[in-house]
Amino acid sequence: MNKVLQIVGWLWKPIRVNAAFFVFMFALGYLCTQTEIRLHLKGAKPYELSATELFFDLYALCVILTLIPQKVRVWIRGVIAFILYAVALIDMFCYVHFESTLTPTMLMLFFETTAREAGEFLDSYLGRDIFTSKTGWILLIALLHILWAIFSAWWKKRKKTIGLRLDPQMILVSQAVIGVIAFGLFVYCATECWSNKQAMVRLMTKTNIGEVEHELTKKGCANLYLPINRMVFSLYANHLASQQITYLLTTTEKVQVDSCDFRSPQIVLIIGESYNKHRSQLYGYDKPTTPRQLKRMQDSTLIAFTDVVSPWNLTSYVFKYVFSLYAVGDKGTWTDLPMFPEVFRRAGYHVTFLTNQFLPKASEEVYDFSGGFFLNNSELSRQFFDTRNKRLYPYDDGMLKEYDAREAKRHHRHQLTIFHLMGQHVDYRGRFPVKTRRKFTPADYPDKKLTEKRLQINADYDNATLYNDSIVEEIIRRFEYQDAIVIYMPDHGEECFNTLDYYGRNHSATIDYRLAREEFEIPFWIWASKPYRLAHPYGWAAIKRYRNRPYMIDLLPHTLLYLGGIHTKDYRKEYDVLNSEYNEKRPRILKNSVDYNSLRPKSKTKSEK
């Protein structure tokens, strides 16, 4: 009987021999889960399985520690505790000062910080408030842990002197009972949090940062509920990003430009965000969301292409394909071929990149990290661009001021200018000045059977689209009298109560035509100035002639090379929508899974042609 009690009692031993470690680490973890709530998310709450999963994690860790000899275990336990306290302090410090827990971008910025910058940072942020803010609670738990360790060491010696004795049989029974309870809790916690553990394994076994991002868009994605989880993930994400940076740096060494005749002296690419094609007047929408673009189309200076899709409904994936001369379906990966901005620089163009999204900031989500890591790498950025902005703006009109301050006063004979706008990125009401630029209201949509709140969201999407129209118009005006051509395209579409009571993007849904229509079909147009149309009549005629061709924007770099008159081995005529040899039968694969051409109703295609 005693043998059975001893075996059952072992179930309690992991906590018993690591009692202080278990209690203080539980207190530390629970404090972080309950206080570090995402401030920018309305209605955000602590992870509901915080205590459950924390018990599971600590019990499993204590089981491993128990298998280690006592003399070694003490040191290993101390090192683990030190790491957990240090990471929790860093995580809480970031949360207090930057309203964000540890992120891959934050870690990237840390690695790029010089000793001098680190010193200045510490001088600025380390003060008395480190004790009075939430970080002080972590320091208090650590202090109590140290005091308890000192007391325990004293008590062990004192207990030997006192010579306390307890009934061995009662000890065996008590430990067996507590062991059954502890193990029962462990099993229960395991069943509750197992799906999150599986999600963590999936997340941490992806082979590139794009796959990581896609995993995080799925329903039931991993909840990195502890600071140490976020630290490990941030290290892993940076490791994956650095691998692709290495590949890109190798690719840049192979860039070759044979010649350039600067066919278009001024090329402007405007990249929008989350733009539903069917909410634009250019494509038949009944609300005046794009009056300026519509007027230019009616003046025959703006040509709207009718059959264009994006390969992904994730910004980061789109950027990788749009910037690389690699196309969906090619052998290899997007890092195997050059980025078009570098090809333009090698050809002699001055390349300007002004983005209102892809600048590293401490609170950046993994989505922006995934999309911008290769653009924000200092070495690659120097090779891709002559000019870049260094700050973000609340609204996209800030990009106009940035351009005027940097480029408008110093004209470059041959220039490629890329504007990357926030456009209609969620949330929509934050994409335009509400007090002065809100035109549409819920009353404008009597046909939509939505709640008042959702009607307002719907109206603000149109308000953001109207504001975007004004920004695009201002960009065009800056090139009105130059030999210039302007291309506009968003990265992907967006659902906004068009066919379902839903807005945003559904990343885990099976792609059917309805989904493709809302999230993958995009507006795409080309505007040309009068000097351009006069100087390049054949090019302008090709733009008008080929406006109905089926197109996917992963091929955009090849069209840009044609417009620039850049001759290189990486240019492919069959990928250039303005070339007579363009392959109109090429499959347009969405999310590497389904051909858009097979989804689209044939009658729809004929009507648009």
Secondary structure, DSSP 8 states (H G I E B T S, - for coil): -HHHHHHHHTTTHHHHTTHHHHHHHHHHHHHHHHH---TTSTT----TTHHHHHHHHHHHHHHHHHTS-HHHHHHHHHHHHHHHHHHHHHHHHHHHHHS----HHHHHHHHT--HHHHHHHHHHH-STHHHHSTHHHHHHHHHHHHHHHHHHHHHHHHHHHHT----HHHHHHHHHHHHHHHHHHHHHHHHHHHHHHHHHHHHTT-SSHHHHHHHHTSTT-----SHHHHHHHHHHHHHHHHHHHHHHHHHHTT----EE--SSSEEEEEEESS--GGGSGGGT-SS-S-HHHHHHHHTTSEEEESSEE-S-SSHHHHHHHHHBS--TTSSS-GGGS-BHHHHHHHHT-EEEEEESS-S--TT--HHHHHHHHHHH-HHHHHHH-SEE-----SSTHHHHHHHIIIIITS--SSEEEEEE--TT-SSGGGGS-HHHH----GGG-TT----HHHHHHHHHHHHHHHHHHHHHHHHHHTTTTSSEEEEEEES---EESSSSS-EE--SSS---HHHHHHHTB--EEEEE-HHHHHH-HHHHHHHHHTTTS-EEGGGHHHHHHHHHTEE-TT--GGG-TTSTT--TT---EETTTEEHHHHS-HHHHHHH-
